[in-house]
Every structure is written in structure tokens, then in C-alpha cells.
Amino acid sequence: MSQAVQSAPTEKRREGTALPHRCYTTGQLADIRNVLPASIRTSVWRRGHFMNIVPIKTGSGKSARLLWPAAQVDALLPPELAGEVAA
């Protein structure tokens, strides 16, 4: 008897909804936090978030991407570094 493993849902983008003004890619977030992108994806797969930030999923299947709201990511940084990473 096997049980289906369900991962926590990510925030899915619906047609007609706008993305936040600025977003980071998973690679950019990995550089900011000094971790591997695979570690971030694993955290989202297991828990539905990375450091309490829920990503926005765009696309589906192999073309799916995770985007991270910049305001929430910048809140994790010291004030002097916030916003400089995306520039």
C-alpha cells in the first residue's frame, strides 16, 4: 500500500495576473544566499518555500520557472545590500 507524496503548493501564476515589479530567478537567489540552486528547488519541493519565501511558478512542465519576489528576498539582506544585487 503506497501513499502519494504531496508537496506543498507553490503560488501559481494565473493568466491575467501580474508578476511583482521585480523578481529574482532561482540562480540569482542562490548567489545571494550562497547556496546551490538545486538546494533551493529541493526546499520548495519538500516544504513549498525557501526561507519562508513562496516562489511564483511560471510555465509548466520542463519550461516551468520559479521567480522570487524581490521585496521578500531583499528583506533577508542587510539594508546596504538590498536592491544592489538586481542592478
DSSP file with accessible surface (Angstrom, degrees, kcal/mol):
  #  RESIDUE AA STRUCTURE BP1 BP2  ACC     N-H-->O    O-->H-N    N-H-->O    O-->H-N    TCO  KAPPA ALPHA  PHI   PSI    X-CA   Y-CA   Z-CA
    1    1 A M              0   0  242      0, 0.0     2,-0.4     0, 0.0     0, 0.0   0.000 360.0 360.0 360.0 113.0    0.0    0.0    0.0
    2    2 A S        -     0   0  118      0, 0.0     2,-0.4     0, 0.0     0, 0.0  -0.805 360.0-142.8-104.7 147.1    1.7    3.2   -1.1
    3    3 A Q        -     0   0  180     -2,-0.4     2,-0.3     0, 0.0     0, 0.0  -0.871  22.2-118.2-105.9 139.5    0.8    6.7   -0.1
    4    4 A A        -     0   0   92     -2,-0.4     2,-0.6     1,-0.0     0, 0.0  -0.580  24.8-135.9 -75.2 132.7    1.0    9.5   -2.6
    5    5 A V        -     0   0  132     -2,-0.3     2,-0.5     0, 0.0    -1,-0.0  -0.820  20.1-163.2 -91.0 123.9    3.5   12.1   -1.5
    6    6 A Q        -     0   0  175     -2,-0.6     2,-0.2    40,-0.0    -2,-0.0  -0.930   6.2-147.0-110.6 130.1    2.2   15.6   -2.0
    7    7 A S        -     0   0   64     -2,-0.5    39,-0.1     1,-0.1    40,-0.1  -0.580  34.5 -92.1 -88.7 157.2    4.4   18.6   -2.0
    8    8 A A        -     0   0   38     37,-0.3    40,-0.2    -2,-0.2    -1,-0.1  -0.444  51.8-105.8 -66.0 138.9    3.3   21.9   -0.6
    9    9 A P        -     0   0  113      0, 0.0     2,-0.2     0, 0.0    -1,-0.1  -0.384  26.9-142.1 -71.0 143.0    1.8   24.1   -3.4
   10   10 A T        -     0   0   25     -2,-0.1     2,-0.6    44,-0.1    46,-0.1  -0.644  37.8 -88.0 -93.4 162.1    3.7   27.0   -4.8
   11   11 A E  E     -a   56   0A 112     44,-1.4    46,-2.7    -2,-0.2     2,-0.3  -0.599  50.0-149.2 -72.6 114.0    2.0   30.1   -5.8
   12   12 A K  E     -a   57   0A 136     -2,-0.6     2,-0.5    44,-0.2    46,-0.1  -0.679  10.4-122.9 -91.3 140.9    0.9   29.5   -9.4
   13   13 A R        -     0   0  120     44,-1.8     2,-0.3    -2,-0.3    46,-0.1  -0.671  26.3-154.8 -82.2 128.3    0.6   32.3  -11.8
   14   14 A R    >   -     0   0  185     -2,-0.5     3,-2.1     1,-0.1     2,-0.0  -0.739  30.9 -89.5-101.4 152.2   -2.8   32.6  -13.4
   15   15 A E  T 3  S+     0   0  189     -2,-0.3     3,-0.1     1,-0.3    -1,-0.1  -0.335 114.3  22.3 -57.6 136.1   -3.5   34.2  -16.8
   16   16 A G  T 3  S+     0   0   81      1,-0.3     2,-0.4    -3,-0.0    -1,-0.3   0.332  94.6 117.1  87.9  -7.8   -4.1   37.9  -16.4
   17   17 A T    <   -     0   0   63     -3,-2.1    -1,-0.3     1,-0.0     2,-0.3  -0.760  61.1-130.0 -94.5 141.6   -2.3   38.3  -13.1
   18   18 A A        -     0   0   96     -2,-0.4    -4,-0.1    -3,-0.1     3,-0.1  -0.615  14.3-124.5 -90.3 146.5    0.7   40.5  -13.0
   19   19 A L        -     0   0   62     -2,-0.3    -1,-0.1     1,-0.2     4,-0.1  -0.466  43.7 -83.9 -77.6 158.4    4.0   39.5  -11.5
   20   20 A P        -     0   0   55      0, 0.0    -1,-0.2     0, 0.0     3,-0.0  -0.238  47.6-102.5 -57.4 157.7    5.6   41.7   -8.8
   21   21 A H  S    S+     0   0  188      1,-0.1     2,-0.4    -3,-0.1    -2,-0.1   0.889 105.7  21.9 -53.1 -45.4    7.5   44.6  -10.1
   22   22 A R  S    S+     0   0   85      2,-0.0    48,-2.1     0, 0.0    49,-0.4  -0.979  70.0 175.6-127.5 141.2   10.9   42.9   -9.5
   23   23 A C  E     -B   69   0A  37     -2,-0.4     2,-0.3    46,-0.2    44,-0.0  -0.971  20.7-137.4-138.3 152.2   11.7   39.2   -9.2
   24   24 A Y  E     -B   68   0A   1     44,-2.9    44,-2.8    -2,-0.3     2,-0.1  -0.837  21.2-126.4-103.1 149.7   14.8   37.2   -8.8
   25   25 A T  E  >  -B   67   0A  43     -2,-0.3     4,-2.4    42,-0.2     5,-0.2  -0.419  31.6-104.6 -82.5 169.5   15.5   34.0  -10.6
   26   26 A T  H  > S+     0   0   11     40,-0.6     4,-2.4     1,-0.2     5,-0.2   0.902 122.7  53.7 -63.4 -38.0   16.4   30.9   -8.6
   27   27 A G  H  > S+     0   0   28      2,-0.2     4,-2.0     1,-0.2    -1,-0.2   0.900 108.9  47.9 -63.5 -41.0   20.0   31.3   -9.8
   28   28 A Q  H  > S+     0   0   72      2,-0.2     4,-2.3     1,-0.2    -1,-0.2   0.917 111.6  49.9 -66.2 -42.3   20.2   34.9   -8.5
   29   29 A L  H  X S+     0   0    0     -4,-2.4     4,-2.6     1,-0.2     5,-0.2   0.904 108.5  53.5 -62.5 -39.5   18.7   33.8   -5.2
   30   30 A A  H  X>S+     0   0    1     -4,-2.4     5,-2.1     1,-0.2     4,-1.0   0.912 109.4  48.2 -61.9 -41.1   21.2   31.1   -4.9
   31   31 A D  H  <5S+     0   0  132     -4,-2.0     3,-0.2     3,-0.2    -1,-0.2   0.908 111.5  50.4 -65.1 -40.3   24.0   33.6   -5.5
   32   32 A I  H  <5S+     0   0   31     -4,-2.3    -2,-0.2     1,-0.2    -1,-0.2   0.927 119.4  35.4 -63.7 -44.9   22.6   35.9   -2.9
   33   33 A R  H  <5S-     0   0   87     -4,-2.6    -1,-0.2    -5,-0.2    -2,-0.2   0.483 107.4-124.3 -90.0  -3.8   22.2   33.2   -0.2
   34   34 A N  T  <5 +     0   0  150     -4,-1.0     2,-0.3     1,-0.2    -3,-0.2   0.936  69.8 118.2  59.7  49.0   25.4   31.4   -1.3
   35   35 A V  S   <S-     0   0   56     -5,-2.1    -1,-0.2    -6,-0.1    -2,-0.1  -0.864  71.3 -89.1-132.2 170.1   23.7   28.0   -1.8
   36   36 A L    >>  -     0   0  120     -2,-0.3     4,-1.3     1,-0.1     3,-0.8  -0.592  29.8-126.6 -79.6 143.7   23.2   25.8   -4.8
   37   37 A P  H 3> S+     0   0   42      0, 0.0     4,-2.5     0, 0.0     5,-0.2   0.872 111.7  60.1 -56.1 -34.2   20.1   26.4   -7.0
   38   38 A A  H 3> S+     0   0   54      1,-0.2     4,-2.4     2,-0.2     5,-0.2   0.847  99.5  55.8 -63.8 -32.2   19.3   22.7   -6.5
   39   39 A S  H <> S+     0   0   62     -3,-0.8     4,-2.0     2,-0.2    -1,-0.2   0.895 108.4  47.7 -66.1 -38.3   19.1   23.2   -2.7
   40   40 A I  H  X S+     0   0    0     -4,-1.3     4,-2.3     2,-0.2    -2,-0.2   0.940 112.2  48.4 -67.1 -46.7   16.5   25.9   -3.3
   41   41 A R  H  X S+     0   0  130     -4,-2.5     4,-2.5     1,-0.2    -2,-0.2   0.894 110.8  51.8 -62.2 -38.1   14.5   23.7   -5.6
   42   42 A T  H  X S+     0   0   56     -4,-2.4     4,-2.7     2,-0.2     5,-0.3   0.917 108.2  51.3 -64.2 -42.2   14.7   20.8   -3.2
   43   43 A S  H  X>S+     0   0    8     -4,-2.0     4,-3.2     1,-0.2     5,-0.7   0.919 111.5  47.2 -61.5 -42.0   13.4   23.1   -0.3
   44   44 A V  H  X5S+     0   0   10     -4,-2.3     4,-1.4     4,-0.2   -36,-0.2   0.916 112.5  50.1 -66.6 -40.2   10.5   24.2   -2.5
   45   45 A W  H  <5S+     0   0  157     -4,-2.5   -37,-0.3    -5,-0.2    -2,-0.2   0.915 120.2  35.3 -64.1 -41.8    9.7   20.6   -3.5
   46   46 A R  H  <5S+     0   0  163     -4,-2.7   -38,-0.2    -5,-0.2    -2,-0.2   0.896 137.9  12.9 -80.3 -43.2    9.8   19.4    0.2
   47   47 A R  H  <5S-     0   0  140     -4,-3.2    -3,-0.2     2,-0.3    -2,-0.2   0.569  92.4-118.3-114.1 -17.6    8.3   22.4    2.1
   48   48 A G  S  <<S+     0   0    3     -4,-1.4     2,-0.3    -5,-0.7    -4,-0.2   0.484  87.8  53.5  89.4   2.2    6.8   24.7   -0.5
   49   49 A H        -     0   0   51     -6,-0.7     2,-0.4     5,-0.2    -2,-0.3  -0.972  68.4-134.3-156.2 167.5    9.1   27.5    0.4
   50   50 A F  B >  S-D   53   0B  24      3,-2.1     3,-1.7    -2,-0.3   -10,-0.1  -0.985  94.1 -17.0-129.7 117.2   12.7   28.6    0.8
   51   51 A M  T 3  S-     0   0   76     -2,-0.4     3,-0.1     1,-0.3    -1,-0.1   0.886 127.8 -56.3  53.9  42.1   13.4   30.6    3.9
   52   52 A N  T 3  S+     0   0  139      1,-0.2     2,-0.6     0, 0.0    -1,-0.3   0.637 111.3 123.4  65.5  18.5    9.7   31.3    4.3
   53   53 A I  B <   -D   50   0B   7     -3,-1.7    -3,-2.1    20,-0.0    -1,-0.2  -0.949  52.3-149.9-108.8 122.3    9.5   32.8    0.8
   54   54 A V        -     0   0   55     -2,-0.6    -5,-0.2    -5,-0.2   -44,-0.1  -0.799  18.3-135.6 -91.9 123.6    7.0   31.1   -1.5
   55   55 A P        -     0   0    0      0, 0.0   -44,-1.4     0, 0.0     2,-0.6  -0.306  10.0-120.3 -76.2 163.7    8.0   31.3   -5.2
   56   56 A I  E     -aC  11  67A   8     11,-3.1    11,-2.6   -46,-0.1     2,-0.5  -0.918  26.6-143.7-102.1 122.7    5.8   32.2   -8.1
   57   57 A K  E     -aC  12  66A  65    -46,-2.7   -44,-1.8    -2,-0.6     2,-0.4  -0.777  17.1-172.0 -91.8 126.1    5.7   29.4  -10.6
   58   58 A T  E     - C   0  65A  21      7,-2.8     7,-2.6    -2,-0.5   -44,-0.0  -0.940  52.1  -0.3-115.9 141.4    5.6   30.4  -14.2
   59   59 A G  S    S-     0   0   55     -2,-0.4     2,-0.3     5,-0.2     5,-0.2  -0.197  77.7-104.9  77.8-174.1    5.0   27.9  -17.1
   60   60 A S    >   +     0   0   87      4,-0.1     3,-1.3    -2,-0.0     4,-0.1  -0.975  68.9   3.9-148.3 161.4    4.5   24.2  -16.7
   61   61 A G  G >  S-     0   0   64     -2,-0.3     3,-1.4     1,-0.2     0, 0.0  -0.322 126.6 -12.8  65.5-139.5    6.5   21.0  -17.2
   62   62 A K  G 3  S+     0   0  220      1,-0.3    -1,-0.2    -2,-0.0    -3,-0.0   0.743 137.2  57.6 -69.0 -22.6   10.1   21.4  -18.3
   63   63 A S  G <  S+     0   0   88     -3,-1.3    -1,-0.3     2,-0.1    -2,-0.2   0.413  79.4 123.4 -90.2   4.7    9.6   25.1  -19.1
   64   64 A A    <   -     0   0   37     -3,-1.4     2,-0.3    -5,-0.2    -5,-0.2  -0.356  40.2-171.0 -67.5 143.1    8.5   25.9  -15.6
   65   65 A R  E     - C   0  58A 134     -7,-2.6    -7,-2.8    -6,-0.0     2,-0.5  -0.969  18.3-136.4-131.8 151.6   10.4   28.6  -13.7
   66   66 A L  E     - C   0  57A  30     -2,-0.3   -40,-0.6    -9,-0.2     2,-0.4  -0.933  19.8-168.3-107.7 128.1   10.4   29.8  -10.2
   67   67 A L  E     -BC  25  56A  21    -11,-2.6   -11,-3.1    -2,-0.5   -42,-0.2  -0.929   9.3-147.3-116.0 143.6   10.5   33.5   -9.6
   68   68 A W  E     -B   24   0A   0    -44,-2.8   -44,-2.9    -2,-0.4     2,-0.1  -0.932  23.1-114.6-116.9 121.6   11.2   35.1   -6.2
   69   69 A P  E  >  -B   23   0A  15      0, 0.0     4,-1.9     0, 0.0     3,-0.4  -0.332  21.9-143.8 -56.9 123.7    9.6   38.4   -5.1
   70   70 A A  H  > S+     0   0    2    -48,-2.1     4,-3.4     1,-0.2     5,-0.3   0.843  94.6  61.0 -62.6 -35.7   12.4   40.9   -4.7
   71   71 A A  H  > S+     0   0   81    -49,-0.4     4,-1.2     1,-0.2    -1,-0.2   0.912 108.8  43.1 -60.3 -40.3   10.9   42.7   -1.8
   72   72 A Q  H  4 S+     0   0   92     -3,-0.4     4,-0.5     2,-0.2    -1,-0.2   0.881 116.2  47.1 -73.9 -37.4   10.9   39.5    0.3
   73   73 A V  H >< S+     0   0    1     -4,-1.9     3,-1.6     1,-0.2     4,-0.4   0.932 110.4  52.7 -68.5 -43.5   14.4   38.5   -0.8
   74   74 A D  H >< S+     0   0   20     -4,-3.4     3,-1.3     1,-0.3    -1,-0.2   0.819  98.8  65.2 -62.5 -28.4   15.7   42.0   -0.1
   75   75 A A  T 3< S+     0   0   83     -4,-1.2    -1,-0.3    -5,-0.3    -2,-0.2   0.755  97.0  56.7 -66.2 -21.3   14.3   41.8    3.4
   76   76 A L  T <  S+     0   0   63     -3,-1.6    -1,-0.3    -4,-0.5    -2,-0.2   0.620  98.9  77.8 -81.1 -14.5   16.7   39.0    4.1
   77   77 A L  S <  S-     0   0   24     -3,-1.3     5,-0.1    -4,-0.4   -45,-0.0  -0.595  94.7 -95.1 -95.5 156.5   19.7   41.2    3.2
   78   78 A P    >>  -     0   0   55      0, 0.0     3,-1.9     0, 0.0     4,-1.4  -0.377  44.1-110.3 -61.6 147.9   21.4   44.0    5.2
   79   79 A P  T 34 S+     0   0  116      0, 0.0     3,-0.2     0, 0.0    -2,-0.1   0.834 116.3  58.3 -54.6 -33.1   19.9   47.4    4.2
   80   80 A E  T 34 S+     0   0  131      1,-0.2     4,-0.0     3,-0.1    -3,-0.0   0.733 112.4  40.1 -72.0 -18.7   23.1   48.5    2.4
   81   81 A L  T X> S+     0   0   79     -3,-1.9     3,-1.5    -7,-0.1     4,-0.7   0.624  85.4 114.4-101.5 -18.0   23.0   45.5    0.1
   82   82 A A  T 3< S+     0   0   39     -4,-1.4    -8,-0.1     1,-0.3   -11,-0.0  -0.327  88.3   7.0 -60.2 129.9   19.2   45.3   -0.6
   83   83 A G  T 3> S+     0   0   27    -13,-0.1     4,-0.7     1,-0.1    -1,-0.3   0.166 105.3  94.3  86.8 -19.9   18.4   46.1   -4.3
   84   84 A E  T <4 S+     0   0  123     -3,-1.5     3,-0.2     1,-0.2    -2,-0.2   0.803  74.7  63.6 -74.9 -26.1   22.0   46.2   -5.4
   85   85 A V  T  < S+     0   0   65     -4,-0.7    -1,-0.2     1,-0.2    -3,-0.1   0.904 103.5  46.4 -66.9 -40.5   22.0   42.5   -6.5
   86   86 A A  T  4        0   0   45     -3,-0.1    -1,-0.2   -16,-0.0    -2,-0.2   0.746 360.0 360.0 -75.7 -20.5   19.4   43.0   -9.2
   87   87 A A     <        0   0  119     -4,-0.7    -3,-0.0    -3,-0.2    -4,-0.0  -0.154 360.0 360.0 -72.3 360.0   21.2   46.1  -10.5
